[in-house]
Amino acid sequence: MGCAEGAHAAARCRAVLDLSNRAHFESDLSLDEEYVGGVDGEVVALAFGADGADVGGSESSSSPCDAICGGVLSSEMLHHVFLSLTMELRATVHLEVLEDSGAPGHTLDIALAASSAFGAALASASKLDPRRHGVVASSKGTLSQ
């Protein structure tokens, strides 16, 4: 089992993940914008020229990357990514928003915070615990032998 929190800008999320062969996904991510970050085509065009070249400046600048993330990933697909990962991992996953500004574009902050929390929880859950001597780290065990 793993639990972790992730943060990005004004958003904070918690992920609780159990790798015990019982696939279930719960989330209260407020993905209420069509695209992650609420970015439309005009903002993406500002970040990238007509030929697709980055016009946002140096690689350390995060705004062009943020705009592109929002421009290509729908909120529905973000939910699908977490659901698919959960089902293929055969894990039980709960994603919870702890803080959210609700300002326009807030879904990008939620997406990055949730992804960070999910990754950290997965890393924690998949570590071998020498005290368990090969037994699954779950309070209820597994459904298979």
C-alpha positions in Angstrom: 0.0 0.0 0.0 1.2 3.5 -0.8 0.0 7.0 0.1 1.4 10.2 -1.2 0.5 13.9 -1.8 1.4 15.9 -4.8 1.2 19.7 -5.3 1.4 22.0 -8.3 0.7 25.8 -8.0 -2.6 26.2 -6.0 -3.6 22.5 -6.2 -2.8 19.7 -3.8 -3.9 16.0 -4.2 -3.6 12.8 -2.3 -3.3 9.4 -3.8 -3.8 6.1 -1.9 -2.9 3.0 -3.8 -3.1 -0.7 -2.9 -1.5 -3.3 -5.2 -3.5 -6.4 -4.2 -5.3 -7.6 -7.4 -8.6 -5.8 -6.7 -9.1 -3.1 -9.4 -11.1 -0.1 -8.3 -10.8 3.6 -9.0 -12.3 6.5 -7.0 -11.6 10.1 -7.7 -13.0 13.5 -6.7 -10.9 15.4 -9.2 -12.8 18.4 -10.4 -12.2 18.2 -14.1 -14.8 20.7 -15.1 -13.0 22.2 -18.1 -13.1 20.6 -21.5 -9.3 20.5 -21.8 -6.8 20.2 -19.0 -5.9 23.7 -18.1 -8.9 25.1 -19.9 -6.7 26.0 -22.8 -8.2 26.6 -26.2 -6.5 26.6 -29.6 -5.6 30.3 -29.5 -3.3 29.8 -26.5 -1.6 26.8 -28.1 -1.1 28.9 -31.2 0.6 31.6 -29.1 2.9 29.0 -27.6 3.8 27.4 -30.9 4.1 29.0 -34.3 2.3 28.0 -37.4 5.1 25.5 -38.2 5.0 23.9 -34.7 8.2 25.5 -33.6 8.4 26.5 -29.9 8.2 30.3 -29.6 7.9 30.3 -25.9 11.5 31.0 -25.1 13.9 28.9 -23.1 13.2 25.3 -22.1 13.1 26.4 -18.4 10.0 28.4 -19.1 7.0 26.3 -18.0 4.1 28.3 -19.7 4.5 26.9 -23.3 4.6 23.4 -21.9 1.6 24.1 -19.7 -0.3 25.5 -22.8 0.5 22.4 -24.9 -0.5 20.0 -22.2 -3.9 21.7 -22.0 -4.2 21.9 -25.7 -3.8 18.2 -26.4 -5.3 16.5 -23.4 -9.0 16.5 -22.7 -10.2 16.3 -19.1 -12.1 13.1 -20.1 -8.9 11.5 -21.3 -7.0 12.4 -18.1 -9.7 10.5 -16.1 -9.3 7.6 -18.6 -5.6 7.6 -18.1 -5.9 7.1 -14.3 -8.7 4.6 -14.7 -6.7 2.5 -17.3 -3.6 2.6 -15.1 -5.6 1.4 -12.2 -7.3 -1.4 -14.0 -4.1 -2.7 -15.7 -2.3 -2.5 -12.4 -5.2 -4.4 -10.7 -4.9 -1.8 -8.0 -7.3 0.0 -5.7 -6.7 3.8 -6.2 -8.3 6.8 -4.5 -7.4 10.3 -5.7 -8.5 13.2 -3.6 -8.2 16.9 -4.1 -7.0 18.6 -0.9 -6.7 22.1 -2.2 -7.9 23.7 -5.5 -8.2 27.4 -6.5 -11.0 26.8 -8.9 -9.6 29.6 -11.0 -9.8 29.3 -14.8 -7.1 26.8 -15.9 -7.1 25.0 -12.5 -7.5 21.6 -14.1 -3.8 21.7 -15.2 -2.7 22.2 -11.6 -5.0 19.3 -10.5 -3.7 17.1 -13.2 -0.1 17.7 -12.4 -0.6 17.4 -8.6 -2.7 14.1 -9.1 -0.1 12.6 -11.4 2.7 13.4 -9.0 0.8 11.9 -6.1 -0.2 8.8 -8.1 3.5 8.2 -9.1 4.8 8.7 -5.6 2.1 6.4 -4.2 2.9 3.7 -6.8 6.6 4.0 -6.0 5.9 3.6 -2.3 3.5 0.6 -2.8 5.9 -1.2 -5.1 8.9 -1.1 -2.8 9.9 -4.4 -1.3 9.5 -4.6 2.5 12.0 -7.1 3.9 9.8 -7.5 7.0 7.1 -9.1 5.0 9.3 -11.9 3.5 7.6 -11.8 0.0 4.0 -11.4 1.3 1.8 -8.8 -0.4 1.7 -5.6 1.5 -2.1 -5.4 1.9 -4.3 -5.6 5.0 -6.6 -8.0 3.1 -4.3 -10.1 1.0 -5.1 -10.9 -2.7 -7.9 -12.7 -4.5 -5.5 -15.1 -6.3 -3.0 -17.6 -5.0 
